[in-house]
Amino acid sequence: MRPTFLFLLPVLFGARAGVQSTNSKPASLPEVQRPAIYVSSSSALIPSGAVHSRPAAGFEPKIVLETNDYDFGGVEAGKIATREITFKNEGKGPLRILQLRPMCGCILGAVYLHDQLYNLSDEIAPGAVGMLRLSLRPLWGKGDKHTRVDLLTNDPTFGPTSEAPFGHIQIKITARIQPTVEFIESSGAELPEAKVAFGAFNSGTPRRAEFTIRSTRDEPFEIAGIVPADPHLLITSVPVGASPSLQWKVNIEVPKGEAFGPFTKRFQVVTKPEMYGIQFYVEGEVCGKIQCDPALPGGLNIGAISPSTKVAGKIVVSTLSKTDKLNLHDLQFEEFKDYKLEGGRYVPATKGAPRKFDENGNSGLVAEIREIEAGRKAEISIMIKPGPHVGLGRVLAMITVHTSIEDGPEKLVIPLSAVIR
């Protein structure tokens, strides 16, 4: 049988978690091992191939939980808080727990029976008492947190729900996340949502911002790095006074001539000693002397096409000033081979080197620039040309075209996506 030991963030729990010993609880949490089961909020409550049948009449189990609404209280970001909920089978037949699914990656859950890790689907005899141990480790955030843990049992008194015909129990989890640091604007006010908002600005002028990271624990720390490195932002940090310090100033600069369009980026602050939850966002919109239709960064989303279909997408680029001369040149593209789901959309995991467009379409992409109005308006036409050299699946590329407008964006970056099937 597989143990019901869910390790949602394998790197987070690498040591023993000590607890008080009682007659009905194990003296300590065993050494964490690689789990046999990995369950996340996107997993089905009823595993594929699992049997979820009702018990015979007169032999129904009945699970009675100590509580199904648990408040962890205050939990510091990065720290582990462990709580235990007892349960009892007060029915006439054997109880089975078929699934345990935390709905947040910050929760680790385990079920114990007779001081041993419980195996999924094993029988729990009438009158037997078990224990559900939940460990919460929020890595970041501030304020109230609301999540839940789902149990799938063979107790017919629970359900039905959209995920199970019966036996689905939801345990509500609440906590108040206490951050290890606070973000302060240069004015002295708290930086809302740890977000630096540049707003819309001209690419011909660099933009700068400054804020302070201050410890909430009155413990000096050192900023060892800010990741990931970003070639489009200059980010530096200096201590207020000698290092380590209770406060660090962070300076951000968007250099002149950045690519046209809005952006949102997240950064993690690495500290010594290690503290969790230190992350901030930078957002803004690089404007210039040109406009695009459709607007960037939405780019071109071709949708689903067949391997034999040739589809063209177009973007019209215009100058906003009658005195500026539009000159688009040097079309390149980067085609991404692997993808990951992030924030509800696909983003590249790895990418190839920039390449020139091939007029024969050997890459599956063909592009050209056509002038509509001399010096004022041009059209970028991009064609997806599937064929035997292009496999099925998602096509994701970034099209780059350079401009020659004084104090305007040096280049336009156009996302392109399609699915070949």
Backbone hydrogen bonds, N-H to C=O, Kabsch-Sander energy under -0.5 kcal/mol:
donor,donor_aa,acceptor,acceptor_aa,energy
4,T,118,Y,-2.4
5,F,3,P,-2.0
6,L,4,T,-0.5
6,L,109,G,-2.4
7,F,5,F,-0.6
7,F,37,I,-0.6
8,L,6,L,-0.7
12,L,9,L,-2.4
13,F,9,L,-0.6
14,G,12,L,-0.8
18,G,16,R,-0.6
19,V,27,A,-0.8
22,T,25,K,-0.6
25,K,22,T,-1.0
29,L,17,A,-1.4
39,V,37,I,-0.5
43,S,40,S,-1.9
50,A,47,P,-2.2
52,H,50,A,-0.5
59,F,56,A,-2.2
64,V,88,K,-2.5
65,L,63,I,-0.5
66,E,86,T,-2.7
70,Y,172,K,-3.1
72,F,70,Y,-0.6
72,F,174,T,-3.2
75,V,176,R,-2.5
77,A,178,Q,-2.3
78,G,138,P,-3.9
79,K,76,E,-2.2
81,A,79,K,-0.5
81,A,136,L,-2.5
83,R,134,L,-2.8
85,I,132,L,-2.9
87,F,130,G,-2.2
88,K,64,V,-1.7
89,N,128,A,-2.2
90,E,62,K,-3.1
90,E,88,K,-1.0
92,K,60,E,-2.6
93,G,60,E,-1.0
95,L,124,I,-2.9
98,L,96,R,-0.7
98,L,152,L,-2.9
99,Q,152,L,-1.3
101,R,150,D,-3.0
103,M,148,R,-2.4
107,I,104,C,-1.6
108,L,135,S,-2.5
109,G,6,L,-0.6
110,A,133,R,-2.0
111,V,4,T,-1.0
112,Y,131,M,-3.1
113,L,116,Q,-2.9
114,H,129,V,-0.6
116,Q,113,L,-1.2
118,Y,111,V,-3.1
120,L,2,R,-2.4
121,S,97,I,-2.4
122,D,119,N,-2.2
124,I,95,L,-2.2
125,A,123,E,-0.6
127,G,89,N,-3.7
128,A,125,A,-2.1
130,G,87,F,-2.5
131,M,112,Y,-2.3
132,L,85,I,-3.4
133,R,110,A,-3.0
133,R,131,M,-0.6
134,L,83,R,-2.8
134,L,132,L,-0.5
135,S,108,L,-2.8
136,L,81,A,-3.2
137,R,106,C,-2.8
143,G,177,I,-2.3
145,K,175,A,-3.2
147,T,173,I,-2.6
149,V,171,I,-2.3
150,D,101,R,-2.7
151,L,169,I,-3.0
152,L,99,Q,-2.2
153,T,151,L,-0.6
153,T,167,G,-2.5
154,N,96,R,-1.3
158,F,155,D,-1.4
161,T,164,A,-3.1
167,G,155,D,-0.5
167,G,158,F,-3.7
169,I,151,L,-2.9
169,I,167,G,-0.6
171,I,149,V,-3.0
171,I,169,I,-0.5
172,K,68,N,-2.5
172,K,170,Q,-0.6
173,I,147,T,-2.8
174,T,70,Y,-2.3
175,A,145,K,-1.7
176,R,73,G,-2.7
177,I,143,G,-3.2
177,I,175,A,-0.6
178,Q,75,V,-2.6
180,T,276,Y,-0.5
182,E,214,R,-2.4
184,I,182,E,-0.5
184,I,212,T,-3.1
185,E,189,A,-3.5
186,S,210,E,-0.7
188,G,185,E,-1.8
191,L,183,F,-3.1
194,A,191,L,-2.0
195,K,192,P,-1.7
196,V,281,Y,-3.3
197,A,195,K,-0.7
198,F,196,V,-0.7
198,F,283,E,-3.0
201,F,285,E,-2.4
203,S,287,C,-2.9
204,G,407,D,-0.5
205,T,202,N,-1.7
207,R,254,V,-1.9
209,A,252,I,-2.2
211,F,250,V,-1.9
212,T,184,I,-3.1
213,I,248,W,-3.0
214,R,182,E,-2.8
214,R,212,T,-0.6
215,S,246,L,-2.5
216,T,180,T,-2.5
217,R,180,T,-0.6
221,F,245,S,-2.5
222,E,272,K,-2.3
224,A,222,E,-0.8
224,A,270,V,-2.5
225,G,270,V,-1.4
227,V,268,Q,-2.6
233,L,230,D,-1.3
234,L,253,E,-2.8
235,I,233,L,-0.7
236,T,251,N,-2.2
238,V,249,K,-2.3
240,V,247,Q,-2.5
241,G,239,P,-1.1
245,S,221,F,-2.4
248,W,213,I,-2.1
249,K,238,V,-2.9
250,V,211,F,-3.2
251,N,236,T,-2.7
252,I,209,A,-2.8
253,E,234,L,-2.0
254,V,207,R,-3.0
257,G,203,S,-4.0
258,E,255,P,-0.7
260,F,411,K,-1.3
261,G,286,V,-2.6
263,F,284,G,-2.8
265,K,282,V,-2.7
267,F,280,F,-2.9
268,Q,227,V,-3.6
269,V,278,I,-3.1
270,V,225,G,-3.1
270,V,268,Q,-0.6
272,K,222,E,-2.3
276,Y,77,A,-0.5
279,Q,277,G,-1.2
280,F,267,F,-2.0
281,Y,194,A,-2.5
282,V,265,K,-2.6
283,E,196,V,-2.6
284,G,263,F,-2.0
285,E,199,G,-2.4
286,V,261,G,-2.4
287,C,201,F,-4.0
287,C,285,E,-0.8
291,Q,318,S,-2.3
293,D,316,V,-1.9
298,G,295,A,-0.6
299,G,295,A,-0.7
300,L,415,P,-2.8
301,N,299,G,-0.6
302,I,300,L,-0.7
302,I,417,S,-2.9
303,G,417,S,-0.6
305,I,419,V,-2.8
309,T,306,S,-1.8
311,V,309,T,-0.6
311,V,384,I,-1.7
313,G,382,I,-3.4
315,I,380,I,-2.2
316,V,293,D,-2.7
317,V,315,I,-0.5
317,V,378,A,-3.0
318,S,291,Q,-2.4
319,T,376,R,-2.2
320,L,289,K,-2.8
321,S,289,K,-0.5
324,D,321,S,-0.7
326,L,324,D,-0.6
326,L,375,G,-2.4
329,H,402,H,-2.4
332,Q,400,T,-2.5
333,F,355,R,-2.0
334,E,398,M,-1.6
336,F,334,E,-0.5
336,F,396,L,-2.7
337,K,350,T,-0.7
338,D,350,T,-0.8
340,K,347,V,-2.2
342,E,340,K,-0.6
342,E,345,R,-2.8
345,R,342,E,-1.1
347,V,340,K,-2.5
349,A,338,D,-2.4
350,T,338,D,-0.8
352,G,335,E,-1.4
355,R,333,F,-2.4
357,F,331,L,-0.7
358,D,365,L,-0.5
359,E,357,F,-0.6
361,G,358,D,-2.1
364,G,361,G,-1.8
366,V,383,M,-2.5
368,E,381,S,-2.1
370,R,379,E,-2.9
372,I,377,K,-2.0
373,E,377,K,-2.3
376,R,373,E,-2.5
377,K,373,E,-2.4
378,A,317,V,-2.6
379,E,370,R,-3.3
380,I,315,I,-3.1
381,S,368,E,-2.6
381,S,379,E,-0.6
382,I,313,G,-3.1
382,I,380,I,-0.5
383,M,366,V,-4.0
384,I,311,V,-3.0
385,K,364,G,-3.2
385,K,383,M,-0.6
390,V,387,G,-1.8
391,G,389,H,-0.5
393,G,420,I,-3.1
395,V,418,A,-3.3
396,L,336,F,-0.5
396,L,394,R,-0.5
397,A,416,L,-2.5
398,M,334,E,-2.1
399,I,397,A,-0.5
399,I,414,I,-3.1
400,T,332,Q,-2.7
401,V,412,L,-2.0
402,H,329,H,-2.4
403,T,410,E,-2.3
404,S,327,N,-0.6
408,G,405,I,-2.1
410,E,257,G,-0.7
412,L,401,V,-2.8
414,I,399,I,-3.4
414,I,412,L,-0.6
416,L,397,A,-2.6
417,S,300,L,-2.4
418,A,395,V,-1.9
419,V,303,G,-2.5
420,I,393,G,-3.1
421,R,305,I,-2.7
421,R,419,V,-0.6
